[in-house]
Amino acid sequence: MKQEKMLVAGVVGPTASGKTRLGVSLAKRLGGEVLSADSMQVYKGMAVGTAKPTPEEMQGVPHHLLDFLEPDAAFSVAAWCDLAREEIGRITGREHLPIVVGGTGLYVSSLFNHIQFAPLQSDPALRGRLEEKARLEGGEALLEELRAFDPEAAAALHRNNIGRIIRAIEVYRLTGIPMSRQQKEARSQPSPYYPAVVGLAFRDRALLYERINRRVDAMLEDGLIEEAGQVYRSGGRTALQAIGYKELFPYFEGGCSLAEAVQRLKMETRRYAKRQMTWFKREPWVHWLYVDEKRNFQEVEEEAVKWVEKQRFLCYNNEQV
């Protein structure tokens, strides 16, 4: 007899695709609670720039893993997965459906693929040297260093993802084992979860980019400049790397006009959306819905509900993945 798994739903996809709205709708229709899978929404005081759901958007649905860390606090995918697993257990214990909603692919994939993280080791002096190298020579120089001993990990990382590049170098320097090898070994245990994950996407990429541009404009009206200024003055290292904030810092420093900073913000957000799609498309357990092929949001919601209900039936009848 196959081991029973726990049904966990999800809504993933690029920024501005409608994940928050669909997650709330699924929770209301199916008796669920939402777990945020966004690496920046965990931080306090970063509501506008991270598109953190408002109380009105939550519509009374319980949301978890939001707004609990100070901007200067360190956080990791391993820490998020530990918290998410605890919340999933509590939500299931209340006989509610856990619904993971967010666009941080590393978090979502690590949870559903049941990645086992090695005990965290760190060398502050080494990290300091690598951060200084990134500041002076850029992310490509760090990637070149990583390629020398872990080309597979280097190929999977963007030069702007300084934090993860540094972590991959640090892991090898401390353990002698490449990060790519550790990641493969981390997938050795089967997942306890049965994924019912819906992905939101657009056939016409230009339509998604229009939504992103409109969202940035709305953020500006909602006070993004003031919020970004507070983040800038706080000096929190993680927060200072967040898309939605760092693109505005040159404006605060007098290096560009506000219009130029906003255009940069829109461009970087569009690029981020493209990277999100690339990440999620490689996961076989995501069921894709194309928003621009539907007449309205209700059609998206109905198809998503049907998909999750189908997976619930398969899960409860022990047709396990």
Beta strands, then each sheet from edge to edge (+ up, - down):
strand 1: 6-12
strand 2: 32-36
strand 3: 63-64
strand 4: 97-101
strand 5: 193-201
strand 6: 286-290
sheet 1: 3+ 2+ 4+ 1+ 5+ 6+
end
